[in-house]
Amino acid sequence: LWCDILQFDVNSKIPINRSFFSLGGNSLAIMRLFAQYQIKFSLDTKSSSSFNIASLFRQSTIAEHAQILQQWLNHTSSQTHQPTQLWSTLNICQAEASYGQQRIFVDQTIRFSNETSVYNVPLVYRIISNSN
């Protein structure tokens, strides 16, 4: 997962004690990594506070991530908890648009439609010149 997120060759060897950030990772990349962990390990982070994005920021090596994941998986398996199926973007055919997405769609439809002049404000300027 790290090679994919950091865009390294799959065969490259990443030291397990090197920080994610020292390898070129940033806050957006670690959030993508967090999402990949959720998908790969079927993690339901709402049911437990032991695995969260803040813990990945604080403990940013592969070894520490493996330890966090192992603790979380041990914790959930001892509770006879069925992992929640995460909404995978690869299997989505359609979904309801959020309010913000609906606003963007309406705005785009109005702006780029040739049949409407909602955003056109006609102005007339009269320029009087006193040039001799």
Number of C-alpha atoms within 10 A of each C-alpha: 14 17 13 11 15 17 11 14 9 11 7 8 9 16 11 14 11 13 18 22 15 10 14 10 17 14 12 10 16 20 16 14 20 18 14 17 15 17 15 11 11 15 24 19 15 10 12 12 11 15 21 13 16 10 14 19 17 9 15 19 21 18 15 17 18 12 13 18 17 12 14 18 16 11 14 17 12 8 8 8 11 11 15 13 11 13 9 8 8 6 7 8 6 7 6 7 10 9 9 8 11 12 12 12 13 10 11 11 12 15 15 10 10 8 8 11 12 9 8 8 6 6 5 5 5 5 6 6 6 5 4 3
